Amino acid sequence: MSENKERVKVSFPWQIGLLVALYLVIASMPFLHDKTSQIYLFQNNNPIFGGKEFADLNNSYFKNSFIFLSVLPALAVLLKFILKNKGYPFLASLQSFLFFIASFVLMVYTMFSITIQRDIYKLDWGYYFCQIIFLIFIFNDLSFLRAWIKKIPSP
């Protein structure tokens, strides 16, 4: 029991650190590139949000997808912290696991929809770093869920 409490105390700062890293990647790294330039989400001359070239792609679906991508990870970490403190570690890890799976799939779908509509663009480092961070969260929760399920006695 004390090992679990120590793991919770150590894991929360790591999760917050990974969450900050995720938001720094979203704000500062390029998500797309073509042969001549890199395209960021919010900065430089022609960003995905606010750029002239992407004006027709900024519909409500696209904006909602990125709102969910920015809110779901923080909500997952917050709910996980609250549920673990209330005494529901399995439920906390399960909801966090499902939220990060949803974020992972949503980012894949959103970015691929851009690259399909605009054939000249390829995915860049920002996309891959975000996916790696999502996978770290997913595998962390998955390992906890596996250990918890193995503790359940089989009939």
C-alpha positions as semicolon CSV with decimal commas, in nm:
position;residue;x (nm);y (nm);z (nm)
1;M;0,000;0,000;0,000
2;S;0,281;0,244;0,084
3;E;0,450;0,166;-0,249
4;N;0,129;0,264;-0,429
5;K;0,111;0,594;-0,234
6;E;0,477;0,665;-0,312
7;R;0,412;0,589;-0,680
8;V;0,118;0,833;-0,679
9;K;0,333;1,105;-0,518
10;V;0,609;1,057;-0,774
11;S;0,389;1,000;-1,079
12;F;0,181;1,318;-1,047
13;P;0,477;1,558;-1,095
14;W;0,593;1,347;-1,390
15;Q;0,247;1,364;-1,544
16;I;0,235;1,742;-1,499
17;G;0,583;1,767;-1,653
18;L;0,476;1,558;-1,953
19;L;0,161;1,769;-1,987
20;V;0,369;2,089;-1,989
21;A;0,599;1,930;-2,248
22;L;0,294;1,843;-2,460
23;Y;0,170;2,202;-2,454
24;L;0,519;2,335;-2,533
25;V;0,538;2,102;-2,832
26;I;0,194;2,215;-2,952
27;A;0,292;2,580;-2,917
28;S;0,645;2,571;-3,055
29;M;0,711;2,282;-3,293
30;P;0,613;2,246;-3,659
31;F;0,335;2,000;-3,736
32;L;0,355;1,999;-4,115
33;H;0,618;2,071;-4,375
34;D;0,649;2,089;-4,748
35;K;0,967;2,103;-4,954
36;T;1,042;2,464;-4,864
37;S;0,893;2,549;-4,525
38;Q;0,765;2,424;-4,192
39;I;0,411;2,496;-4,076
40;Y;0,325;2,555;-3,712
41;L;-0,015;2,553;-3,546
42;F;-0,013;2,912;-3,419
43;Q;0,308;3,096;-3,513
44;N;0,513;3,218;-3,813
45;N;0,384;3,358;-4,142
46;N;0,138;3,088;-4,244
47;P;0,015;2,892;-3,938
48;I;-0,262;2,636;-3,954
49;F;-0,479;2,861;-3,735
50;G;-0,500;3,203;-3,894
51;G;-0,300;3,134;-4,208
52;K;-0,440;3,230;-4,547
53;E;-0,359;2,895;-4,702
54;F;-0,553;2,704;-4,435
55;A;-0,855;2,936;-4,414
56;D;-1,085;2,684;-4,581
57;L;-0,975;2,407;-4,339
58;N;-1,054;2,603;-4,024
59;N;-1,411;2,485;-3,996
60;S;-1,588;2,394;-3,674
61;Y;-1,478;2,028;-3,688
62;F;-1,114;2,124;-3,713
63;K;-1,135;2,380;-3,433
64;N;-1,329;2,143;-3,208
65;S;-1,070;1,871;-3,266
66;F;-0,786;2,092;-3,148
67;I;-0,991;2,219;-2,853
68;F;-1,045;1,857;-2,749
69;L;-0,676;1,784;-2,803
70;S;-0,580;2,066;-2,569
71;V;-0,846;1,996;-2,304
72;L;-0,857;1,613;-2,289
73;P;-0,499;1,554;-2,163
74;A;-0,531;1,811;-1,884
75;L;-0,873;1,676;-1,791
76;A;-0,737;1,320;-1,787
77;V;-0,452;1,412;-1,551
78;L;-0,684;1,614;-1,325
79;L;-0,951;1,342;-1,304
80;K;-0,685;1,077;-1,247
81;F;-0,542;1,276;-0,956
82;I;-0,888;1,333;-0,804
83;L;-1,001;0,971;-0,843
84;K;-0,677;0,832;-0,699
85;N;-0,708;1,060;-0,397
86;K;-1,070;0,946;-0,349
87;G;-0,953;0,583;-0,344
88;Y;-1,038;0,466;-0,695
89;P;-0,699;0,392;-0,858
90;F;-0,834;0,144;-1,113
91;L;-1,107;0,381;-1,231
92;A;-0,854;0,667;-1,238
93;S;-0,614;0,477;-1,462
94;L;-0,895;0,345;-1,681
95;Q;-1,041;0,689;-1,754
96;S;-0,694;0,834;-1,812
97;F;-0,611;0,547;-2,048
98;L;-0,933;0,603;-2,245
99;F;-0,887;0,983;-2,261
100;F;-0,533;0,948;-2,397
101;I;-0,642;0,684;-2,649
102;A;-0,911;0,929;-2,764
103;S;-0,653;1,210;-2,788
104;F;-0,414;0,989;-2,984
105;V;-0,680;0,882;-3,235
106;L;-0,823;1,233;-3,266
107;M;-0,481;1,380;-3,345
108;V;-0,413;1,112;-3,606
109;Y;-0,749;1,172;-3,771
110;T;-0,720;1,551;-3,765
111;M;-0,365;1,571;-3,901
112;F;-0,425;1,308;-4,166
113;S;-0,734;1,494;-4,281
114;I;-0,510;1,795;-4,351
115;T;-0,246;1,591;-4,532
116;I;-0,512;1,422;-4,745
117;Q;-0,671;1,752;-4,843
118;R;-0,333;1,911;-4,913
119;D;-0,111;1,656;-5,084
120;I;0,206;1,866;-5,065
121;Y;0,225;1,859;-4,684
122;K;0,396;1,593;-4,478
123;L;0,383;1,543;-4,102
124;D;0,663;1,702;-3,901
125;W;0,829;1,670;-3,559
126;G;0,554;1,837;-3,356
127;Y;0,304;1,572;-3,456
128;Y;0,542;1,287;-3,374
129;F;0,645;1,431;-3,037
130;C;0,279;1,476;-2,937
131;Q;0,207;1,116;-3,032
132;I;0,509;0,994;-2,832
133;I;0,388;1,185;-2,526
134;F;0,039;1,038;-2,568
135;L;0,192;0,689;-2,597
136;I;0,394;0,740;-2,276
137;F;0,073;0,825;-2,092
138;I;-0,110;0,531;-2,253
139;F;0,158;0,273;-2,170
140;N;0,193;0,404;-1,814
141;D;-0,179;0,357;-1,753
142;L;-0,182;0,026;-1,939
143;S;0,094;-0,119;-1,720
144;F;-0,095;-0,012;-1,407
145;L;-0,419;-0,164;-1,539
146;R;-0,243;-0,492;-1,623
147;A;-0,090;-0,515;-1,276
148;W;-0,425;-0,438;-1,115
149;I;-0,607;-0,702;-1,323
150;K;-0,340;-0,966;-1,245
151;K;-0,404;-0,911;-0,873
152;I;-0,767;-1,019;-0,915
153;P;-0,798;-1,388;-0,826
154;S;-0,928;-1,605;-1,107
155;P;-1,218;-1,845;-1,035
